[in-house]
Amino acid sequence: MVDLSIVVVSFNAREDLRRCLESLHAAPPARSHEIIVVDNASTDGSADAARRWPGVRVIEAGSNLGFSRGNNVGIRASTGANLLLLNSDTVVPPGAIDTLLSQLDRHPDVAVAGPRLVDGHGRAELSFGKMVGPLAQLRQKQIARGDVEALTRREQYPDWVTGACLLVRRVDADAVGLLDERYFMYLEDVDFCAAIRARGRRILFAPDAGVTHFRGRSAPSRASTWQTYHRSLLAFYRKHHPFWVPWLRLYLMVRRTDR
């Protein structure tokens, strides 16, 4: 068993995946680790490109499993005591992963840690928040319009951190049955963190660790993204806020006709 398993799910993002793996190879974590790439039936040669990196294990899914199922495939094939879910459209600077791991060492009650994310221009991304719900979503949008730079400089214990770069102890991931595969993409990270918090464990946002996130490089078309997000949102509300499902359906119907 190694200390850390890095799981990267990729779909038609060859250049992003190459850059991500290059960053991991240039400055690997100090602790024992393995890198597993789950390729969701890419048609751009992503799987072959990933195999060129020494020590990278590639699992070809055979079809596009989505984010949750793809990560679960990688987790089940891994051996690490800790798991890092990492988007293919990220670049990891030297020391960032070791800093995240040290946060788990310092906080035995913390199950999940997420770093500060910035985009390709160095602008901070709001990568954590309160539990998703009718009021929380409005509040998150208001927060995003504020001083995100200052907000993301403070260590805090949110309800969730983004799955773009999420470190979790294997024992905690196993205890909640890994990621809920009802979510093809979007909100699986919020749901995952909710399940972990329900067991009395904590989520940590650790700004001392920084990762660059080139958001949305492997996303489908805008219309398809919209539809996928809405399906995930409905699945999330059925599970966590069933009372609000009819109202959410009505809201989404109105939004669809307004587009």
Rosetta blueprint (number, residue, H / E / L):
1 M L
2 V L
3 D L
4 L E
5 S E
6 I E
7 V E
8 V E
9 V E
10 S E
11 F L
12 N L
13 A L
14 R H
15 E H
16 D H
17 L H
18 R H
19 R H
20 C H
21 L H
22 E H
23 S H
24 L H
25 H H
26 A H
27 A L
28 P L
29 P L
30 A L
31 R L
32 S L
33 H E
34 E E
35 I E
36 I E
37 V E
38 V E
39 D E
40 N L
41 A L
42 S L
43 T L
44 D L
45 G L
46 S H
47 A H
48 D H
49 A H
50 A H
51 R H
52 R L
53 W L
54 P L
55 G L
56 V E
57 R E
58 V E
59 I E
60 E E
61 A L
62 G L
63 S L
64 N L
65 L L
66 G H
67 F H
68 S H
69 R H
70 G H
71 N H
72 N H
73 V H
74 G H
75 I H
76 R H
77 A L
78 S L
79 T L
80 G L
81 A L
82 N E
83 L E
84 L E
85 L E
86 L E
87 N E
88 S L
89 D L
90 T E
91 V E
92 V L
93 P L
94 P L
95 G L
96 A H
97 I H
98 D H
99 T H
100 L H
101 L H
102 S H
103 Q H
104 L H
105 D H
106 R H
107 H L
108 P L
109 D L
110 V E
111 A E
112 V E
113 A E
114 G E
115 P E
116 R E
117 L E
118 V E
119 D L
120 G L
121 H L
122 G L
123 R L
124 A E
125 E L
126 L L
127 S L
128 F E
129 G E
130 K L
131 M L
132 V L
133 G L
134 P H
135 L H
136 A H
137 Q H
138 L H
139 R H
140 Q H
141 K H
142 Q H
143 I H
144 A H
145 R L
146 G L
147 D L
148 V H
149 E H
150 A H
151 L H
152 T L
153 R L
154 R L
155 E L
156 Q E
157 Y L
158 P L
159 D L
160 W E
161 V E
162 T L
163 G L
164 A L
165 C E
166 L E
167 L E
168 V E
169 R E
170 R H
171 V H
172 D H
173 A H
174 D H
175 A H
176 V L
177 G L
178 L L
179 L L
180 D L
181 E L
182 R L
183 Y L
184 F L
185 M L
186 Y L
187 L L
188 E H
189 D H
190 V H
191 D H
192 F H
193 C H
194 A H
195 A H
196 I H
197 R H
198 A L
199 R L
200 G L
201 R L
202 R E
203 I E
204 L E
205 F E
206 A E
207 P E
208 D E
209 A E
210 G E
211 V E
212 T E
213 H E
214 F L
215 R L
216 G L
217 R L
218 S L
219 A L
220 P L
221 S L
222 R H
223 A H
224 S H
225 T H
226 W H
227 Q H
228 T H
229 Y H
230 H H
231 R H
232 S H
233 L H
234 L H
235 A H
236 F H
237 Y H
238 R H
239 K H
240 H H
241 H L
242 P H
243 F H
244 W H
245 V H
246 P H
247 W H
248 L H
249 R H
250 L H
251 Y H
252 L H
253 M H
254 V H
255 R H
256 R H
257 T H
258 D H
259 R L
